[in-house]
């Protein structure tokens, strides 16, 4: 497996959570009660899995390798991705503040919707532009070695078994909010 294969696979999990989050914000707008514990679980997934682990792999390993291959950090796709990571963190903070505040769940909806929109577009850019560029510039051997670095980073950042726990959370929430 290559680093870009790993990142694309993680994108699938993140996109599933975004779909769940979209369904939840629709429910909240309709006045349906959503357990705060579930929203906190989603925020944990976004903070730890999507940001700390997934974005960490990109920021600490992939992007520096692309820079060494000649892709500029500023004014190019790396700078755009880093800016969007920062915006995403801001939306996550705003969702967390809404949960801990007294304004109710309606205050959660706006930053959640903004996050879903941002990350959906962000993932499309990475899958369709950045990752093919990385595959072309870095090649399979380098990306295969990078995947091993990704595995180490994941264990260091989130610990053993946490990845699987997040997938169980995804499955549980999908069964509740995405069931036809």
C-alpha positions as CSV (number, residue, x, y, z in Angstrom):
1,X,0.0,0.0,0.0
2,X,1.2,3.5,-0.8
3,X,0.8,6.6,1.3
4,X,-1.8,8.0,-1.2
5,X,-3.8,4.8,-1.1
6,X,-3.9,5.1,2.7
7,X,-5.0,8.7,2.6
8,X,-7.7,8.0,0.0
9,X,-9.0,5.2,2.2
10,X,-9.1,7.5,5.2
11,X,-10.9,10.0,3.1
12,X,-13.7,7.4,2.7
13,X,-14.2,7.3,6.4
14,X,-14.1,11.0,6.8
15,X,-16.6,11.4,4.0
16,X,-18.9,8.9,5.7
17,X,-18.7,11.0,8.9
18,X,-19.4,14.2,6.9
19,X,-22.5,12.5,5.5
20,X,-23.6,11.6,9.1
21,X,-22.9,15.1,10.3
22,X,-25.0,16.5,7.4
23,X,-27.9,14.2,8.4
24,X,-27.6,15.3,12.0
25,X,-27.6,19.0,11.2
26,X,-30.7,18.4,9.1
27,X,-32.3,16.7,12.1
28,X,-31.3,19.5,14.5
29,X,-32.8,22.1,12.1
30,X,-36.1,20.2,12.2
31,X,-36.0,20.2,16.0
32,X,-35.1,16.6,16.5
33,X,-33.2,16.0,19.7
34,X,-29.7,14.6,19.1
35,X,-27.7,13.3,22.1
36,X,-24.8,15.6,22.9
37,X,-22.6,12.5,23.6
38,X,-23.0,11.6,19.9
39,X,-21.9,15.0,18.8
40,X,-19.0,14.9,21.2
41,X,-18.0,11.5,19.6
42,X,-18.2,13.1,16.2
43,X,-16.0,16.0,17.3
44,X,-13.5,13.5,18.8
45,X,-13.4,11.7,15.5
46,X,-12.8,15.0,13.6
47,X,-10.2,16.2,16.1
48,X,-8.2,13.0,16.5
49,X,-8.8,10.9,13.4
50,X,-9.3,13.6,10.7
51,X,-7.0,16.3,12.0
52,X,-4.4,14.9,14.3
53,X,-3.9,11.6,12.4
54,X,-4.9,12.2,8.8
55,X,-3.9,15.8,8.4
56,X,-0.8,15.1,10.5
57,X,0.3,12.5,8.0
58,X,-0.1,15.1,5.2
59,X,1.5,18.0,7.1
60,X,4.4,16.1,8.7
61,X,5.3,13.6,6.0
62,X,3.6,14.0,2.5
63,X,3.8,17.8,2.2
64,X,7.5,18.1,3.1
65,X,8.3,15.3,0.6
66,X,6.4,17.2,-2.1
67,X,8.3,20.4,-1.2
68,X,11.6,18.5,-1.5
69,X,10.4,17.3,-4.9
70,X,10.0,21.0,-6.0
71,X,6.3,21.8,-5.1
72,X,6.3,25.2,-3.5
73,X,4.7,25.6,-0.1
74,X,3.3,29.0,-0.7
75,X,1.2,29.9,-3.8
76,X,0.5,26.3,-4.7
77,X,-1.6,23.3,-3.7
78,X,0.3,22.7,-0.4
79,X,-0.5,26.2,0.8
80,X,-4.1,25.8,-0.1
81,X,-4.4,22.5,1.7
82,X,-2.7,23.9,4.8
83,X,-5.0,27.0,4.8
84,X,-8.0,24.7,4.6
85,X,-6.7,22.5,7.5
86,X,-6.5,25.7,9.5
87,X,-10.1,26.7,8.5
88,X,-11.3,23.2,9.4
89,X,-9.7,23.4,12.9
90,X,-11.6,26.7,13.4
91,X,-14.9,25.1,12.5
92,X,-14.2,22.2,14.9
93,X,-13.4,24.7,17.7
94,X,-16.7,26.5,16.9
95,X,-18.7,23.3,17.0
96,X,-17.1,22.4,20.4
97,X,-17.9,25.9,21.7
98,X,-21.5,25.5,20.6
99,X,-21.7,22.2,22.5
100,X,-20.3,23.7,25.7
101,X,-22.2,26.9,25.5
102,X,-25.8,27.7,26.5
103,X,-27.1,28.5,23.0
104,X,-28.4,25.0,22.4
105,X,-27.8,22.7,19.5
106,X,-28.8,25.2,16.8
107,X,-25.5,27.0,17.4
108,X,-23.8,23.8,16.4
109,X,-25.4,23.7,12.9
110,X,-23.7,26.6,11.2
111,X,-20.0,25.6,11.9
112,X,-20.9,21.9,11.3
113,X,-22.4,22.8,7.9
114,X,-19.4,25.0,7.0
115,X,-17.0,22.1,8.0
116,X,-18.9,19.6,5.9
117,X,-18.8,21.9,2.9
118,X,-15.1,22.8,3.4
119,X,-13.9,19.2,3.9
120,X,-16.0,17.8,1.0
121,X,-14.3,20.2,-1.4
122,X,-10.9,19.7,0.3
123,X,-11.0,15.9,-0.1
124,X,-12.0,16.3,-3.8
125,X,-9.0,18.5,-4.4
126,X,-6.6,16.1,-2.7
127,X,-8.0,13.0,-4.4
128,X,-8.1,14.6,-7.9
129,X,-5.1,17.0,-7.9
130,X,-2.7,16.6,-5.0
131,X,-2.5,12.9,-4.8
132,X,-2.0,12.3,-8.5
133,X,0.7,15.0,-8.4
134,X,2.4,13.2,-5.5
135,X,2.2,9.8,-7.4
136,X,3.8,11.4,-10.4
137,X,6.5,13.3,-8.6
138,X,7.4,10.9,-5.8
139,X,6.7,7.4,-7.4
140,X,5.5,4.2,-5.9
141,X,8.7,3.2,-4.0
142,X,8.8,6.5,-2.1
143,X,5.1,6.4,-1.4
144,X,5.3,2.8,-0.2
145,X,8.1,3.8,2.3
146,X,6.0,6.8,3.3
147,X,3.1,4.5,4.2
148,X,5.3,2.9,6.8
149,X,6.0,6.3,8.2
150,X,2.3,6.9,8.3
151,X,1.8,3.7,10.3
152,X,4.3,4.9,12.9
153,X,2.7,8.3,13.1
154,X,-0.7,6.8,13.6
155,X,0.4,4.7,16.5
156,X,2.3,7.7,18.1
157,X,-0.6,10.2,17.6
158,X,-3.7,8.1,18.3
159,X,-2.5,4.8,19.8
160,X,-3.2,1.2,19.0
161,X,-6.8,0.2,18.4
162,X,-8.1,3.8,18.2
163,X,-8.5,3.6,14.4
164,X,-10.8,0.6,14.8
165,X,-12.8,2.3,17.5
166,X,-13.4,5.2,15.2
167,X,-14.7,2.8,12.5
168,X,-17.1,1.3,15.0
169,X,-18.3,4.8,15.9
170,X,-18.8,5.4,12.2
171,X,-20.8,2.2,11.8
172,X,-23.0,2.9,14.8
173,X,-23.8,6.5,13.7
174,X,-24.4,5.4,10.1
175,X,-26.8,2.8,11.2
176,X,-28.7,5.4,13.3
177,X,-28.6,8.4,10.9
178,X,-28.1,7.1,7.4
179,X,-30.4,4.0,7.5
180,X,-32.9,4.2,4.7
